[in-house]
Amino acid sequence: MIKIKPDKIAFDIDGVVADTMASFIKVAKEDYGIEGIKREEITSYWLEDCLPIPDEIIGEIISKILEDPFKTGLKPIKGAVEVLTELSQKSPLTFVTARPVKEPIVSWLKQTLIYVDPQRINVIATGKHEAKVNVLKELGISYFLEDHLETCLQIFEAGIKAIVYDQPWNQGNTPFLRVKNWTELKKLLDI
């Protein structure tokens, strides 16, 4: 069994720590009157490919979530807070996100991870998925928890071990380690 050293793992945020799709469904319903979207229907990372919603509305909803995670009701994925809090006792936490601006999600993480010293939360916003590989290499990260299969492939090809956080949009056979929840991830961590 693998035992990942706490300073050798980094985390994506959306779809891994933050339940971004639950917020998307909530905003779609409350702000746009779009009812009946089910998480299981989100079978592609690119929402335009799987949801019968105009592209511009999808863009508006995503912008709202990126700009104000508090107002859109962004919640953590079950188990994330507990495992990250425990992990932070052994090593600072590193998050690498494709979000274009980090301030709103840094504020959200600090409030969500209330028992983690804010000085131990490091967020790097790359603005695009492809930029994650170089950041992870520069940081000396060996493992990365991610929900976007294309990014997993890029980091895998760069010699970093991708761990897929299981979601409806990343199904199928892959060469990557896969975890269904934070409890499964915790078993892989040396904490």
C-alpha positions in Angstrom: 0.0 0.0 0.0 1.2 3.5 -0.9 1.9 5.9 1.9 2.1 9.4 0.5 4.3 11.8 2.5 2.3 14.9 3.4 4.7 17.4 1.7 4.5 15.4 -1.6 0.8 15.8 -2.4 -1.1 18.8 -3.8 -4.7 19.3 -4.5 -7.0 20.7 -7.1 -9.9 22.6 -5.6 -13.0 22.5 -7.7 -14.6 19.0 -7.8 -12.0 17.8 -5.3 -12.2 20.0 -2.2 -15.1 22.3 -3.2 -18.4 20.8 -4.4 -18.5 23.2 -7.3 -21.2 21.2 -9.3 -23.6 21.4 -6.4 -23.2 25.2 -6.4 -23.6 25.2 -10.2 -26.9 23.3 -9.9 -28.0 25.7 -7.0 -27.2 28.9 -9.0 -28.8 27.5 -12.1 -32.1 26.9 -10.2 -32.1 30.0 -8.0 -30.8 32.6 -10.5 -32.0 31.2 -13.8 -35.0 29.0 -13.0 -33.3 26.0 -14.5 -34.7 23.0 -12.6 -34.0 19.3 -12.6 -30.2 19.2 -13.3 -28.8 16.1 -11.6 -25.2 15.6 -10.8 -25.2 12.2 -12.7 -26.1 14.1 -15.9 -22.8 16.0 -15.7 -20.9 13.4 -17.7 -18.3 15.8 -19.2 -16.0 18.2 -17.5 -17.1 20.7 -20.2 -20.7 21.4 -19.1 -21.6 22.7 -22.6 -21.1 19.1 -23.9 -23.6 17.5 -21.5 -26.2 20.0 -20.3 -29.0 21.5 -22.3 -28.2 25.0 -21.2 -27.1 27.9 -23.4 -23.3 28.3 -23.3 -23.6 31.9 -22.2 -25.7 31.0 -19.2 -23.2 28.2 -18.3 -20.4 30.9 -18.5 -22.4 33.3 -16.3 -23.0 30.7 -13.6 -19.3 29.6 -13.6 -18.2 33.3 -13.3 -20.5 33.8 -10.3 -19.0 30.7 -8.6 -15.4 31.9 -9.3 -16.1 35.5 -8.2 -18.0 34.8 -5.0 -17.9 31.3 -3.6 -19.7 32.5 -0.5 -22.7 34.1 -2.3 -23.1 31.0 -4.5 -23.2 28.7 -1.4 -20.0 26.8 -2.3 -19.6 23.9 0.2 -16.7 21.5 0.8 -16.9 17.9 -0.4 -17.7 15.5 2.5 -14.6 14.5 4.4 -12.2 17.1 2.7 -12.1 19.5 5.7 -11.3 16.7 8.2 -8.5 15.1 6.1 -7.0 18.4 5.1 -7.1 19.7 8.7 -5.2 16.6 9.9 -2.8 16.7 7.0 -2.0 20.4 7.8 -0.6 19.3 11.1 2.2 17.4 9.2 2.8 19.8 6.3 1.5 23.0 4.7 -1.3 22.4 2.2 -0.7 23.2 -1.4 -3.6 23.8 -3.8 -3.1 24.3 -7.6 -6.1 25.5 -9.4 -6.9 26.5 -13.0 -9.0 29.4 -11.6 -7.9 32.7 -13.1 -8.0 34.6 -9.8 -7.1 33.1 -6.4 -8.3 35.7 -3.8 -12.0 34.5 -3.7 -11.1 30.8 -3.3 -8.3 31.6 -0.8 -10.8 33.4 1.4 -13.2 30.5 1.0 -10.5 27.9 1.9 -9.4 29.9 5.0 -13.0 30.1 6.2 -13.8 26.5 5.3 -10.6 25.1 6.9 -11.2 27.0 10.1 -8.8 24.8 12.1 -5.9 25.1 9.7 -3.4 27.9 10.3 -3.9 30.3 7.3 -0.1 30.5 6.9 -0.2 26.7 6.0 -2.6 27.2 3.1 -0.8 27.8 -0.2 -2.9 28.4 -3.3 -1.5 28.8 -6.8 -4.0 29.9 -9.5 -2.6 29.1 -12.9 -5.5 30.4 -15.0 -5.4 27.3 -17.2 -5.2 23.6 -16.8 -2.1 23.1 -18.9 0.0 25.3 -16.5 -0.5 23.0 -13.6 2.3 20.6 -14.7 5.1 23.1 -14.5 3.9 24.4 -11.1 3.8 20.9 -9.7 7.2 20.1 -11.0 8.7 23.3 -9.6 7.2 22.6 -6.2 8.6 19.0 -6.2 5.1 17.5 -5.9 4.9 13.7 -6.5 1.1 13.2 -6.2 -1.8 15.4 -7.3 -5.5 14.9 -6.5 -7.5 16.1 -9.5 -10.9 15.5 -11.1 -10.1 16.6 -14.7 -8.9 13.6 -16.7 -7.0 15.7 -19.3 -5.0 17.3 -16.5 -4.4 13.9 -15.0 -2.9 12.7 -18.3 -0.7 15.8 -18.6 0.8 15.4 -15.1 1.1 11.7 -15.5 3.1 12.2 -18.7 5.3 14.6 -16.8 6.1 11.9 -14.2 3.8 13.1 -11.4 1.3 10.5 -10.1 -2.2 11.6 -10.7 -4.9 10.5 -8.3 -8.4 10.9 -9.8 -11.1 12.1 -7.5 -14.1 10.1 -8.7 -16.8 12.2 -10.3 -19.5 11.5 -12.9 -17.5 13.5 -15.5 -14.3 11.4 -15.2 -15.4 7.9 -15.6 -13.7 5.2 -17.7 -10.6 3.2 -17.6 -7.4 5.2 -16.8 -3.9 4.4 -15.7 -4.4 6.6 -12.7 -5.0 5.7 -9.1 -8.6 6.6 -8.3 -10.3 7.5 -5.0 -14.1 7.6 -4.5 -13.9 9.9 -1.4 -11.7 11.5 1.1 -11.8 8.5 3.4 -10.1 6.4 0.7 -7.5 9.2 0.1 -6.7 9.4 3.8 -5.8 5.7 3.8 -3.1 6.5 1.2 -1.6 9.4 3.3 1.2 9.0 5.8 -0.6 10.8 8.6 
